[in-house]
Each structure stands twice: as C-alpha cells, then as structure tokens.
Amino acid sequence: MKIVLDRPRCEGHGLCEDVAPQLMHLDEDGELVLDIETVDNDVEPAKAAVRVCPVAALRLA
C-alpha cells in the first residue's frame, strides 16, 4: 500500500505528522515530506494520517 500526497491541496497543518511521525514530517518551509511512501507492515499510522488531514491531501492506494 502506498501513501499518495496531493501536494497542491496540502496546506501544511501538520496533523498527519502528529499521528504518523515515522512516515512523514513538515520541513522548515512547512512542506510535507513523505519519509516512507510504501507502507506494508504497519498501515494503521498511514490510515490515521489520511483520516486526520483536514483538506484530504493524503490517500492510500
């Protein structure tokens, strides 16, 4: 399973980083960086990140 980021939609709220810091982080410019795009072992943090995004910029494929 893969995390897909719709970069133009992302507003840098950081809620996804709060629930899945092992998968993503905001850089010094407030841009979301996916540290791990493919999540096969532990899907729950990825699902949580998708769920908390207020602008639906993340999805699982």
C-alpha positions, -999 to 999 in steps of 0.1 A, spaced: 0 0 0 12 35 -9 6 69 6 -2 94 -21 1 132 -14 -18 158 -34 8 184 -29 -12 214 -42 -40 205 -18 -17 203 13 -18 233 35 8 222 60 -14 218 91 8 191 104 -19 169 119 -7 140 98 28 144 112 14 143 147 -3 109 142 24 94 119 58 109 126 75 78 114 60 82 79 61 120 73 72 154 85 70 190 77 102 206 65 115 241 75 93 256 48 61 239 61 60 215 32 51 179 38 78 153 32 69 117 29 97 98 46 81 64 37 58 62 8 51 24 8 35 11 40 31 -26 40 39 -36 76 21 -10 97 -8 5 78 -26 20 109 -5 52 112 -10 58 74 -47 53 78 -47 77 108 -28 104 88 -53 101 59 -82 104 83 -70 135 102 -60 156 71 -85 185 71 -81 191 34 -80 155 22 -45 159 7 -35 123 16 -49 90 4 -39 53 3 -35 35 -29 
